[in-house]
Amino acid sequence: MINRQFAPGIKDAIEYQLELKPYQKYVLDNGVEVYAIDAGAEEVMQLELVFYAGNWYEDQNMLAASTNYLLKNGTKSRTAFEINEHFEYYGSYFNRNCYNETATLSLHCLSKHLPQLLPVIGELITESTFPEEELEIYKQNMKQRLEVNLKKCDFVAHRLIDEYLFGYDHPYGIYSSTIAFNALKKEALEKYFRQYYLNGNCIIFVAGKLPADIEKQLNSNFGKLSLNRNKIPEISHEIHPSTEKKYRIVNDPDGVQGAIRIASLFPNRHHPDFAKAQVLNTVFGGYFGSRLMSNIREDKGYTYGIHSFLQNHMQTSAWVVSTEAGRDVSEAAIQEVYNEMKLLREEPIGEDELLLVKNYLIGTILGDLDGPFHIIGRWKNIILNGLDQNYFYSSVSAIKESKAAELQELANKYLRPENFYELLVI
């Protein structure tokens, strides 16, 4: 019996021993690997098919993203309307997304409706037709959206900072344009579809309260497809960062706000510095109580919000500071970012501040372990990045064991103004 006359003891998050629920793995008849988390109280589930079909593999700008988007817009036996109606009839949500290295098809549905939904997904993978009228509508809509977005300083800044870091010809640095959309042809989409979807490489992630015959259902719908017969193409892209480091761009002469991006190239998750750099980044600008927020928002009032982050790229990452500030205080806000870098290089982080950040990070991970969808998301990140199965536990240990002296050393190594590209778009 709990004695409610006394408050329970307070326990720091770093005192908890975190565990990542193991996945179940099975392989379909055609070699497609399936990673499953069977958990949860509600009869719902998530299915995600991950194809190595991102813009890393395209030879024409916007080809990968456009192929992925139009997969849902017509097959040999169904129109785009009929496809959408089918998923909506069963109360499910079907989506597709294209990233740098991968492209996904994802489904959220009631577990009992899976037998009615999987055949249609299989149809999209094998019989998509990319109708000319759907392609023209897509091109028109995307060009109109682009025209609107190009008037926004934060949209322009987001595009340009990646170009400066990686080069426009690199998959991480290239961006959409009216010319790219106009150049899209049905034949090119069909060719990309055949190579990277119909005969592509796929991994499946599934989570939720899964049907007892989930493996059988997946195998009957996807196990006979011509997937994973070829190796993933080994394609390399050289990084060509800009020689100039500072940029000032007036996108709107009457604009009252400036979009600020300050960024530097950084190693990917395989680098030994990555885990503890995330701790340093959190102190710097990775949460609401960070130094950038305390200084530039709370003290100076230059912005509503400012944050820093490490990009989640598979090949090469980047350390980015992002904010929007008033036009008249944007230069001052940029200087304060460098001031905070200087403090981290010259002074060790205080014990209380470091404990707070460690508890915040562990608490965030605890939240990410709540429910099967979050758990499979953790595993997906580990598997797709080619990380060791112990990566989760080594990352947690890195957070708990980080020392102020180690973080100061990392700050002196990476938070140096001369390494950063600086962009202000009005």
Secondary structure, 3 states (H helix, E strand, C coil): CCCCCCCCCCCCHHHCCCCCCCCEEEECCCCCEEEEEECCCCCEEEEEEEECCCHHHCCCCCHHHHHHHHCCCEECCCEHHHHHHHHHHCCCEEEEEECCCCEEEEEEEEHHHHHHHHHHHHHHHHHECCCHHHHHHHHHHHHHHHHHHCCCHHHHHHHHHHHHHHCCCCCCCCCCCHHHHHCCCHHHHHHHHHHHHHCCCEEEEEEECCCCCHHHHHHHHHCCCCCCCCCCCCCCCCCCCCCCCEEEECCCCCCCEEEEEEEEEECCCCCCCHHHHHHHHHHHHHCCCCHHHHHHHHHCCCCCCEEEEECCCCCCEEEEEEEEEEHHHHHHHHHHHHHHHHHHHHCCCCHHHHHHHHHHHHHHHHHHCCCHHHHHHHHHHHHHCCCCCCHHHHHHHHHHHCCHHHHHHHHHHHCCHHHCEEEEEC
